[in-house]
Amino acid sequence: MLQTPIIELDVHGLTVEQAVARIENEIKKANASTYRIKVIHGFHRGNHIQRGIYREIGHGLNPKVLRITGGDNPGITELILREY
């Protein structure tokens, strides 16, 4: 099964715990063709999810995630799995 190189994951309306669990599940399922996971969490209330991503997945906590960056707008966080 061919997977896209960028996975978009919308976590609007989820709790931080639910969002982090869904993100970690996508990281586990990502194959070698996937180099980025774009997490759409929203801006105002989504900031809690963004902080949860950095706290639970960032800073070397998940070996498949090379780094975490901001997206095209403040409501998006991108997980870089490998350089393109």
Short mmCIF file of the C-alpha atoms (twelve columns), coordinates in Angstrom:
data_MODEL
# 
_entry.id   MODEL 
# 
loop_
_atom_site.group_PDB 
_atom_site.id 
_atom_site.type_symbol 
_atom_site.label_atom_id 
_atom_site.label_alt_id 
_atom_site.label_comp_id 
_atom_site.label_asym_id 
_atom_site.label_seq_id 
_atom_site.Cartn_x 
_atom_site.Cartn_y 
_atom_site.Cartn_z 
_atom_site.pdbx_PDB_model_num 
ATOM 1  C CA . MET A 1  0.000   0.000  0.000  1 
ATOM 2  C CA . LEU A 2  1.474   3.336  -1.070 1 
ATOM 3  C CA . GLN A 3  1.341   6.077  1.523  1 
ATOM 4  C CA . THR A 4  1.611   9.776  0.786  1 
ATOM 5  C CA . PRO A 5  4.828   11.585 1.739  1 
ATOM 6  C CA . ILE A 6  2.895   14.088 3.863  1 
ATOM 7  C CA . ILE A 7  0.160   12.942 6.223  1 
ATOM 8  C CA . GLU A 8  -2.392  15.565 7.290  1 
ATOM 9  C CA . LEU A 9  -4.005  14.865 10.630 1 
ATOM 10 C CA . ASP A 10 -6.848  17.058 11.931 1 
ATOM 11 C CA . VAL A 11 -7.144  16.863 15.723 1 
ATOM 12 C CA . HIS A 12 -9.671  19.686 16.264 1 
ATOM 13 C CA . GLY A 13 -11.983 18.982 19.181 1 
ATOM 14 C CA . LEU A 14 -9.821  16.290 20.765 1 
ATOM 15 C CA . THR A 15 -8.299  16.446 24.210 1 
ATOM 16 C CA . VAL A 16 -4.513  16.706 24.442 1 
ATOM 17 C CA . GLU A 17 -4.295  13.034 25.417 1 
ATOM 18 C CA . GLN A 18 -6.507  11.924 22.519 1 
ATOM 19 C CA . ALA A 19 -4.596  14.086 20.042 1 
ATOM 20 C CA . VAL A 20 -1.184  12.830 21.182 1 
ATOM 21 C CA . ALA A 21 -2.418  9.218  20.983 1 
ATOM 22 C CA . ARG A 22 -3.682  9.738  17.397 1 
ATOM 23 C CA . ILE A 23 -0.416  11.419 16.409 1 
ATOM 24 C CA . GLU A 24 1.681   8.626  17.918 1 
ATOM 25 C CA . ASN A 25 -0.463  6.089  16.062 1 
ATOM 26 C CA . GLU A 26 0.192   7.892  12.754 1 
ATOM 27 C CA . ILE A 27 3.914   7.986  13.520 1 
ATOM 28 C CA . LYS A 28 3.891   4.215  14.078 1 
ATOM 29 C CA . LYS A 29 1.995   3.598  10.818 1 
ATOM 30 C CA . ALA A 30 4.230   5.898  8.735  1 
ATOM 31 C CA . ASN A 31 6.379   4.044  6.235  1 
ATOM 32 C CA . ALA A 32 9.631   5.055  4.548  1 
ATOM 33 C CA . SER A 33 7.857   7.221  1.954  1 
ATOM 34 C CA . THR A 34 6.402   9.482  4.646  1 
ATOM 35 C CA . TYR A 35 8.655   12.356 5.618  1 
ATOM 36 C CA . ARG A 36 6.237   14.759 7.319  1 
ATOM 37 C CA . ILE A 37 3.094   14.688 9.456  1 
ATOM 38 C CA . LYS A 38 1.119   17.929 9.398  1 
ATOM 39 C CA . VAL A 39 -1.003  18.212 12.545 1 
ATOM 40 C CA . ILE A 40 -3.899  20.651 12.259 1 
ATOM 41 C CA . HIS A 41 -4.910  21.591 15.792 1 
ATOM 42 C CA . GLY A 42 -6.294  25.115 15.545 1 
ATOM 43 C CA . PHE A 43 -5.004  28.304 17.063 1 
ATOM 44 C CA . HIS A 44 -6.721  29.338 20.283 1 
ATOM 45 C CA . ARG A 45 -7.716  26.133 22.056 1 
ATOM 46 C CA . GLY A 46 -5.344  24.181 19.815 1 
ATOM 47 C CA . ASN A 47 -2.377  25.730 21.606 1 
ATOM 48 C CA . HIS A 48 -2.892  23.191 24.403 1 
ATOM 49 C CA . ILE A 49 -2.515  20.411 21.857 1 
ATOM 50 C CA . GLN A 50 0.566   22.082 20.377 1 
ATOM 51 C CA . ARG A 51 2.209   22.233 23.801 1 
ATOM 52 C CA . GLY A 52 1.254   18.584 24.358 1 
ATOM 53 C CA . ILE A 53 2.932   17.619 21.090 1 
ATOM 54 C CA . TYR A 54 6.181   19.266 22.143 1 
ATOM 55 C CA . ARG A 55 5.952   17.831 25.669 1 
ATOM 56 C CA . GLU A 56 5.040   14.234 24.719 1 
ATOM 57 C CA . ILE A 57 6.670   13.745 21.303 1 
ATOM 58 C CA . GLY A 58 9.321   16.431 20.887 1 
ATOM 59 C CA . HIS A 59 12.900  16.814 22.050 1 
ATOM 60 C CA . GLY A 60 14.009  13.286 21.176 1 
ATOM 61 C CA . LEU A 61 11.146  11.505 22.942 1 
ATOM 62 C CA . ASN A 62 10.103  9.663  19.793 1 
ATOM 63 C CA . PRO A 63 13.002  8.232  17.790 1 
ATOM 64 C CA . LYS A 64 11.071  8.432  14.489 1 
ATOM 65 C CA . VAL A 65 10.618  12.224 14.816 1 
ATOM 66 C CA . LEU A 66 13.648  14.149 13.629 1 
ATOM 67 C CA . ARG A 67 12.273  17.546 14.661 1 
ATOM 68 C CA . ILE A 68 9.091   19.545 15.167 1 
ATOM 69 C CA . THR A 69 8.383   22.858 13.446 1 
ATOM 70 C CA . GLY A 70 5.575   25.351 13.103 1 
ATOM 71 C CA . GLY A 71 3.392   25.034 10.051 1 
ATOM 72 C CA . ASP A 72 2.079   27.499 7.510  1 
ATOM 73 C CA . ASN A 73 0.008   29.173 10.232 1 
ATOM 74 C CA . PRO A 74 -0.113  29.099 14.056 1 
ATOM 75 C CA . GLY A 75 -2.801  26.390 14.002 1 
ATOM 76 C CA . ILE A 76 -0.486  23.810 12.432 1 
ATOM 77 C CA . THR A 77 2.489   21.890 13.812 1 
ATOM 78 C CA . GLU A 78 4.632   19.719 11.561 1 
ATOM 79 C CA . LEU A 79 6.535   16.628 12.619 1 
ATOM 80 C CA . ILE A 80 9.541   16.001 10.399 1 
ATOM 81 C CA . LEU A 81 10.324  12.283 10.169 1 
ATOM 82 C CA . ARG A 82 13.150  12.689 7.669  1 
ATOM 83 C CA . GLU A 83 14.543  15.407 5.458  1 
ATOM 84 C CA . TYR A 84 13.087  15.529 1.976  1 
# 
